[in-house]
Amino acid sequence: MNPPQKIVSLVPSLTELLFDLGLGKQVIGRTRFCIHPEGKVNQAEIMGGTKNPRLDKIQEAQPDLIIANKEENRKKDIEKLQSDFEVMVTDINTIEDALLTIHEIGKRCGAEEAAEELTSAIRKEYDNVPNEPLLSVAYLIWREPWMTIGSDTYIHSVLRRWKLENVFGDQTRYPKTSLDEIKNKQPDIILLSSEPYPFKEKHLKEIEQNCPDCRVLLVDGEWFSWYGSRMLPSFRKLNSFRKAIS
């Protein structure tokens, strides 16, 4: 099978990966949430969002390959596209899933060597996790309603690797919660992610008032939720972050 010459990516973190594997010229379409790599990604046409892709634009573009994700994209959109195009549907719930996906995309797109170099570099950072004491954590991704993350998510996998024990690890996907429930679980730290909900300083103060015995920190959500090539700088930053919060 020949490497694709026209690729549409419906997954922001994997759009960035394609560029970082040297495949930027082949990327002809992306979602409006595909913002990395800055200064390069604009060359690809925006074809809707992750949950509402412009199927008409994709059809007109006639891509050789569409890259999608089981969680980020809707099943009905993927199935419709699969009737006309090759669609690589990724399913990423752990760090190992993410590394395997890098390998698979590199292999399919003729960038296997670059993918191998990237995964090797990521694994070096993965192996450099500082030996710090375990801390219990509540990781919040939304407000009104408050939402957190369960054990079958990529974010949970990242937290666990950096010795941050998810106090909602007995639940799955993205459960709703409350400040009272969080307070009762008594996490050492509450992390407020910058995405998908853009938590700010005012939200930090709100939670501190309700959970006075917990440390509350604003964090870059990309460190914990973006897989692909962003894992490399994210894991480096997490190694420093983990030392700083102990």
C-alpha positions in Angstrom: 0.0 0.0 0.0 1.4 3.3 -1.1 1.8 6.2 1.5 -1.1 8.6 1.3 -0.5 11.9 -0.5 -3.7 13.6 0.7 -4.5 13.3 4.4 -7.4 14.7 6.4 -6.9 14.7 10.2 -9.9 15.0 12.5 -7.8 14.7 15.7 -5.9 17.8 16.9 -3.0 16.1 18.6 -2.5 13.7 15.7 -2.6 16.6 13.2 0.4 18.0 15.1 2.0 14.5 15.0 1.7 14.3 11.2 3.6 17.6 10.8 6.3 16.5 13.3 6.8 13.3 11.3 7.6 15.4 8.2 4.2 14.8 6.6 2.9 18.4 6.7 2.7 18.7 2.9 0.3 15.7 2.8 -2.1 17.2 5.3 -4.8 18.9 3.3 -7.6 19.1 5.9 -8.0 19.5 9.6 -10.5 20.6 12.3 -10.7 24.1 13.7 -9.2 22.7 16.9 -6.0 21.6 15.2 -3.9 24.6 16.3 -0.4 22.9 16.5 2.2 23.3 15.1 1.6 27.0 15.2 2.7 28.7 12.0 2.5 25.5 9.9 -0.9 24.0 10.5 -2.7 26.9 8.7 -1.7 25.5 5.4 -4.3 22.8 5.8 -7.9 23.7 5.2 -10.3 23.7 8.1 -13.0 21.1 7.5 -15.3 21.6 10.5 -14.8 20.5 14.1 -14.1 17.2 15.8 -17.8 16.5 16.5 -19.2 18.2 13.4 -16.8 17.7 10.5 -17.8 19.2 7.2 -18.4 15.9 5.3 -19.1 17.8 2.1 -15.7 19.4 2.2 -14.0 16.1 3.0 -15.8 14.5 0.1 -14.7 17.3 -2.3 -11.1 16.9 -1.1 -11.0 13.2 -1.9 -8.3 12.3 0.7 -6.3 9.0 0.5 -6.5 8.7 4.3 -8.6 10.2 7.1 -7.3 10.0 10.7 -10.0 9.8 13.3 -10.4 8.9 17.0 -13.0 6.8 18.7 -13.5 9.3 21.5 -13.0 12.6 19.8 -15.1 11.9 16.7 -18.7 10.7 16.4 -19.3 7.1 15.3 -21.9 8.1 12.7 -19.5 10.5 11.0 -16.7 7.9 10.9 -19.0 5.3 9.5 -20.2 7.7 6.8 -16.6 8.5 5.8 -15.6 4.8 5.8 -18.1 4.1 3.1 -16.0 6.2 0.7 -12.5 6.5 2.2 -9.8 4.8 4.1 -10.2 5.9 7.7 -7.7 5.1 10.4 -9.7 5.0 13.7 -7.4 5.4 16.7 -8.4 4.4 20.2 -6.1 5.9 22.8 -6.8 5.3 26.5 -3.2 4.8 27.8 0.3 6.0 27.2 1.1 2.7 25.5 -1.9 3.1 23.2 -0.5 6.5 22.2 3.0 5.2 21.5 1.5 2.4 19.4 -0.5 4.9 17.4 2.6 6.9 16.6 4.2 3.8 15.2 1.1 2.8 13.2 0.7 6.3 11.7 4.4 6.4 10.8 4.2 3.0 9.2 1.1 3.7 7.2 2.3 7.1 6.0 5.9 6.2 5.1 7.5 7.9 8.1 8.4 4.8 10.1 11.9 5.9 10.9 10.8 9.3 12.2 8.1 7.7 14.3 10.6 5.3 15.8 12.9 8.2 16.7 10.0 10.1 18.3 8.8 7.2 20.4 12.3 6.5 21.6 12.7 10.1 22.7 9.3 10.0 24.5 10.2 6.8 26.3 13.4 8.4 27.6 11.3 11.1 29.3 8.8 8.5 30.4 11.7 6.6 32.1 12.9 9.8 33.8 9.9 10.2 36.1 11.3 11.5 39.4 11.1 9.3 42.4 8.7 11.3 44.5 6.1 10.2 47.1 2.6 9.2 45.8 0.1 12.1 45.9 -3.7 11.7 45.6 -5.3 14.0 43.0 -8.6 15.1 41.7 -8.3 16.3 38.1 -11.1 18.6 36.9 -12.0 19.1 33.3 -15.4 20.9 33.5 -17.5 23.2 35.6 -21.3 23.4 35.8 -21.4 20.6 36.1 -18.1 19.7 37.7 -16.5 16.8 35.8 -13.4 14.7 36.3 -11.8 11.7 34.8 -12.1 7.9 35.4 -9.6 5.1 35.1 -10.1 4.3 31.4 -8.8 7.6 30.1 -5.4 8.7 28.7 -5.3 11.4 31.4 -5.6 8.8 34.1 -2.7 6.8 32.6 -0.5 10.0 32.6 -1.4 10.8 36.2 -0.6 7.3 37.3 2.8 7.3 35.6 3.7 10.5 37.5 2.7 9.0 40.8 -0.5 11.0 41.0 -3.3 8.7 42.3 -6.7 9.6 40.8 -9.3 9.7 43.6 -11.9 9.0 41.0 -10.0 6.0 39.7 -12.9 3.7 40.7 -15.1 5.3 38.0 -15.0 5.3 34.2 -14.8 7.9 31.4 -15.8 11.4 32.6 -18.0 11.3 35.6 -19.9 14.3 37.1 -19.0 15.3 40.6 -19.5 18.0 43.2 -17.2 20.1 45.4 -18.7 18.4 48.4 -17.7 15.0 47.0 -14.2 16.2 46.1 -13.9 17.6 49.7 -15.0 14.2 51.2 -12.4 12.4 49.1 -9.7 14.6 50.6 -7.2 14.6 47.7 -3.7 16.0 48.4 -4.0 18.2 45.3 -6.8 19.4 43.0 -5.7 20.0 39.4 -7.7 22.4 37.3 -7.0 21.8 33.6 -6.8 24.5 31.0 -8.9 22.5 28.7 -11.6 21.6 27.7 -12.9 24.0 30.3 -10.6 27.1 30.6 -10.1 27.2 34.3 -8.8 30.5 35.6 -7.5 32.0 38.8 -11.1 32.9 39.9 -12.1 29.2 39.8 -9.0 28.2 41.8 -10.2 30.6 44.6 -13.7 29.2 44.4 -12.5 25.7 45.0 -10.0 26.7 47.7 -13.0 28.2 49.7 -14.9 24.9 49.4 -11.9 22.6 49.9 -9.6 24.5 52.3 -7.5 21.5 53.2 -6.5 20.8 49.5 -3.8 22.4 47.4 -5.4 23.7 44.2 -3.3 24.2 41.1 -3.9 25.4 37.5 -2.2 23.1 35.0 -1.7 23.0 31.2 -4.2 20.4 30.0 -2.0 19.6 27.0 0.5 18.0 29.3 -2.1 15.4 30.4 -4.4 15.0 27.4 -2.5 15.6 24.2 -0.9 12.4 22.9 1.2 12.2 19.7 4.4 14.3 19.4 3.3 16.7 22.2 4.0 13.9 24.6 7.7 14.7 24.3 7.6 18.3 25.6 4.8 17.4 27.9 6.6 14.6 29.6 9.6 16.8 30.1 7.5 19.5 31.8 5.7 16.9 33.9 9.0 15.6 35.2 9.8 19.1 36.4 6.3 19.7 37.7 6.3 16.5 39.7 9.4 17.6 41.6 8.0 21.0 42.2 4.8 19.9 43.8 6.3 17.3 46.2 
